[in-house]
Amino acid sequence: MDLTLAKGLAVLEWLVHQQGPARVIDVANAFGLARSNAHRTLQTLVQCGWVQQDPVSSCYRPSLRMFELGALVADATDIRALVRPKLAALARITGETIHLATLDGAEIVYLDKFDSPLPVAAYSRIGGRAPAYCVASGKALLAAAQPDAAALSALFPSPVAHTPNSITDIDDLIAELDRTRKCGYAENREEWRLGVCGLGAPLFDARGVPVVAIGMSIPAIRFTRARSRKFAEQLLACVREASAALGSRGETGALPDVAEPRLNASSTPRPRRHA
């Protein structure tokens, strides 16, 4: 490893996270460097165009070159291609239908999927849509976006009850999204289709922005307390790896107890239902 290059990149990243100007002494203290060493590193970054020095205060801050290259990388990034191996791995270990979804207004759109090979399985169609407040991937993305009550009411002015379990009250939806944020994943307890449950968690990019969600569609008969907890653990592990592939350094929190799914008494497992 080139230690000089590694040090320069570490200083540059540190400057970016400061969200404001920094002095030579600040950099020296942060990295345990002599002032002369910190000054030399900063001046090298200035000469290469990555950092700017204020002529009045002599403080340093990242240049717009970071933004320019970051925008180019973002434009060239195929999220679906980066995440697909993670989806495939999750599908293999769970045996359930796995999908990748994005938020489009009040709905989610399925971008990719791996179908379950089991005889009784939940089904999602690439390009298909579902109301965001009824499915786990939608609730996960809504929770990550943190809309207030007014924004939710504008987004869902008249929520439709697609099943007896659908959440149609805005206050109840706010509470559900709060719970989702706290544990890092969302649940769908037969809220979109009877007989189908699900889990979903958001993926974050290098900016910390939720861009897509990974969801699991599971027949209600297999969504027991023990299995739902195991599925949640596997989903969160997948999400951590997938978010890292997108440049995120965030960590998913500890997994709390998973509530017993609210199953409708009349529900029966049905093959190939939309989740």
Secondary structure by P-SEA (a helix, b strand, c coil): caaaaaaaaaaaaaaaaccccccaaaaaaaccccaaaaaaaaaaaaaaccccccccccbbbbcaaaaaaaaaaaaaccccccaaaaaaaaaaacccccbbbbbcccbbbbccbbbbccccbbbbbccccccccccaaaaaaaaaacccaaaaaaaccccccccccccccaaaaaaaaaaaaaacbbbbcccccccccccbbbbbcccccccbbbbbbbccccccaaaaaaaaaaaaaaaaaaaaaaccccccccccccccccccccccccccccc
